[in-house]
Amino acid sequence: MSKWDSSATQRRRFLMGGAAVGAGALLTACTGSGSGESDGANQLVGQQQGDNSQPGETVTIGLSIPSDDHGWMGAIGENAIAQAESFEDVKLEATEGTNDVNRQISQVKTLINKKVDVLAILPFNGESLTQVAEQAMRANIPVVNIDRVFASKLAYRTWVGGDNYGMGVNAANFIADRLEQQGVENPVIVEIAGIDNLELTRERSRGFAEALKSRGLSVTMSQSAEFTPQSGRQVMGNVLQARDNIDAVWNHDDNQGVGVLAAIEQANRGDEFFMVGGAGSKVMMEHIKAGDGPMAATVLYPPTMSASAVNMARLLAQQRSVSGLVERAVPSEITLHSATVSKDNVDEYLKTAF
């Protein structure tokens, strides 16, 4: 089985839209035992352990995700490909990343027609991709649904994703603990949320509010941004103008957090309060490690979930079970823990930051 001529080249094509191979083309790869690259974000991806690491029947995994217009999504693609490369019994067929729902549907249909053994799909819109995912399941092609859930459980065999509610809980607990250590009474707590009509944003906010309430605290001010640095800067700028005193900030997303930090720096208020981020970007972890500003922690939404999804897809196609579980079938749902990364443990998580 041949490997890709260049792993780095293929990754760029996949993540940037694959202009060199034409619109709608499939990037096909027979993967080997390793890529030979050493990307910092992938140091823990591609490591095989346990009985399931032994080669089995060669299987083809079809992969479809949105385009990498966000650092987290770029890491999703990188990690999926790196994990597939680590198996000599996996052939990966990855469609070009797209945020066009109709195009993604067409790409998944192409994978179905090519009779891949299993599909791993992170839909741009879960509801819109439900019907084509159900089509795959009816064709006896198991679907691993990554993160954004389909509208029906008939559309997937296994779901792998993050814990949005848990992100809010862990951010609240870190903030409550730090405020208690500082002896702050009646604190002013600001929440910079993501896009407010998304279920993931609502779950993060709900976890945050409920965990704060359990500690006798509440959100003083909550504003929504759009997961972009530009929106983060604008929203945080408005908050700083409205509030003379702030004790703690939870920003839902580290990408928009770049703008949030820029607004804080511009206002020269970085030493007045501390901030907790969300998702786990390398930039924010480096700020945490350096202690050079208000960033005190970030709660993870791990982009390594795509690597775990590739693992589950391989096991489903080979009809194997998960090592360490008594049950002989792959679980129907796998929710990944949202760890809290602070200065005490940041070195452990920099390896998988995006």
ABEGO torsion letter per residue (X at the ends): XBBBABAAAAAAAAAAGGAAAEBGBBBBBBBBAEAGBBBAAAAABGBBBEAAABBBBBBBBBBBBBBBABAAAAAAAAAAAAAAAABAABBBBBBBBBABAAAAAAAAAAAAAAGBABBBBBBABAAAAAAAAAAAAAAGBBBBBBGBBBABAAABABBBBBBAAAAAAAAAAAAAAAAAAAGBBGBBBBBBBBBAABAAAAAAAAAAAAAAAAAGBBBABBBBBAGBAAAAAAAAAAAAAABABBABBBBABAAAAAAAAAAAAAAGAAAABBBBBBGGBAAAAAAAAAGABABABBBBBBAAAAAAAAAAAAAAAAGBBBBGBABABBBABBBBBBBBBBAAAAAAAAAABX
